Amino acid sequence: MGSDPDPIFNTYHLFLATLLADAPSLAASASLADLALVPAFGTNMDGLLEYYEHAAAQVARRFPAAWRERDHVWITSGDGGGCDLNRLPSLRGSIIAAHYLKLNVTEAYATSRDSCGRPGKDVAIPPDVPTVAQPAYLARGLAPLEQRPGTFFFAGNVPVNASDVR
C-alpha cells in the first residue's frame, strides 16, 4: 500500500497489477524495452522528494546500461506529486504520470511558477475511485435533483483571465 490509506492514492498498485498481467506490454530484458516503469511509489509522505531522488540514484547505480533518464516512467499520486517530481533535476527528462499536473500551455503561464508538468511528455492519470455500493447512497442519486443535497468542491487552477484558457 502507499503511504496514504485513501484508496485513490493507491492507483499505482492497480496500474502495476494490470501492466504485469499484460504480457505483450512487457519486454524480455531492459535492453529491449522502449520505456521502463520505475517501481518506486510514494504519495503524501514526508521526504517525498528525497525518496524519489534516492530511487533515481539507485536505478542509475544498479543498472547503468539501462539508465537513460528520458526512457523512465515515474508514477505518483501525491497531492502536487507531478509538480514535485518535475522539480527534481534527475527526473526532468523522465515521463511523470500523476493525478496532479498543471499543464499550463498558454503564453501567460508558460514560464510561470504555477506551471508544472510538460505537455507532450507527462501524463495526467485518473485516480482509481472505488465503486460505491451502499444502497442509501445510490438511492439519493436516483432522487429528483431538487431533493438531492448539493455540495460543490473545487480544487484546481482558475486562470486570471478568460483569454488564458484554450
N, C-alpha and C positions, 0 to 999 in steps of 0.2 A: 504494500500500500504506500501511497505517497505520504507526505508529512502532514497533510490536512485530511481529516476524516470525511469531509463532504465529498460524495461520490463524483460531483462534477470535476473535482480536481484530480481524479484518477483515470481520466480518459486515456492516458498513456498506456495503462495496462490493457485496456480493450484494444487499442491500436496494435500493440505489440503482439497480443494473442492472435489477432486477425492476420497480421503480417506473417507470423510464423506458421500459420495454418495454410498459407497460400504459396505452395511450393514454386510455381512459376515466377514469383517475385523474389525468390532467394537465389543468391549466387553460390556456386560451389566453393569459391575462395574469394578473398578480398581483392585479389588482382583482377577478377572477372566482374566485379561489382561496378555499377555506374554511380551508385550512392551508398553511403554507409550510415546506418542509423546508430548513433552512439547510445548505448543502453545506460544512460545516466539520467535519472528523473528526479527533479526536485520541484517543490511547489512553494507555498507560503511558509518559508522557514528562515531562521536566522542563518546568515552566512551563505545565502543562495549563490551569490557571485563567486565567492571563494570555492564553493562546491564545484561549480562548472569550470572554473579555472583549473582546479586540481584534476578534474576528469579529462579536460583537454590535454593537460601536460602528461597524464598517464597514457592516453591514447598515442600521443606523439612519441613518447619514450618507448612504449612497449611494441608499437607497430610502426616504426619509422618509414618503412617502404610503403605502407598503406596510408600514411597520414598525408593527405592533401586537403588542407583546410576547406577548400571550396567544394569538396565532394562529401562532406559530412552533414547529417541532418540531426538537429537537436530539438527535442520536444520539451516544452514547459507549459504548465497550466497555472503557474502562479499569477497573482494579480500583478500586472505590469511585467510579467516574465519575458515577453517578447522584446520589450524595451530594454530590460536589464541585460539580456544576453547580447543584444546588438551593441551594447556599450563595451563589451569585452574585446580587446584587440585580437586575442587568439581565436575568436569566433566570427570576426567580421566577414569573412568570406564564406562561412558555412551557411546552410539553409536553416532558418529558425522557423519552427512550426509552433504556434502558440495560440491560446484563446484570446490574448490581448495584444493586438498590434495596432498602431495608428499609422496607417499608410497614407499620410497626407501628401498628395502629389500636386497640389496647387502651388503656384509660384509663391503665394503669401506664406505657405508653411514649409516649402521645400527645404529651406535651410534653418527652419525653426527648431528650437529645443523641444517643441511639442511633438515633433515627428520622431517616430521610431519604427523600425521595420523598413525593409527596402522592397518597393514594388518590383516584380519580376524575379525576385529571389525568395523572399519569405512567404510563408503560407499561414493564413488565419484558419484555425481549426475549430469546429464547434465542440462544445463540451458534451460528454455523454451524460444526458439527463435521464435518470431512472424513470421508468413508466409509473404513472400514478394509478393505483388500483383501488384506492379507498372509495367505496360506494358513495359515501356522503359528499366527498369532494367532486366526484364525477357528476352526481345529481345536481349540484349547484351550477355546473357548466351547462346543463340542459334547461335550466330555468330561463324564463324570458329575461332579456337584457336588463330591463328596468328593475328586476328583482335580484340581480346579482350584485354582490358587493364590488365596488370599484376601487382598485388600488393601482397606482401608477408608480413605477420606479424607473429611473433613468440613470445609468452610469456610463457616461461616454463623453464625447467631444462635441461641443457646439461651436461651429465656425463663428468668427467675429462678424462677418458679412455674408449675406446670402450669395453674393457673387463668388465667394470662396468655395462653394460646393459645385462639384461637377457631376 
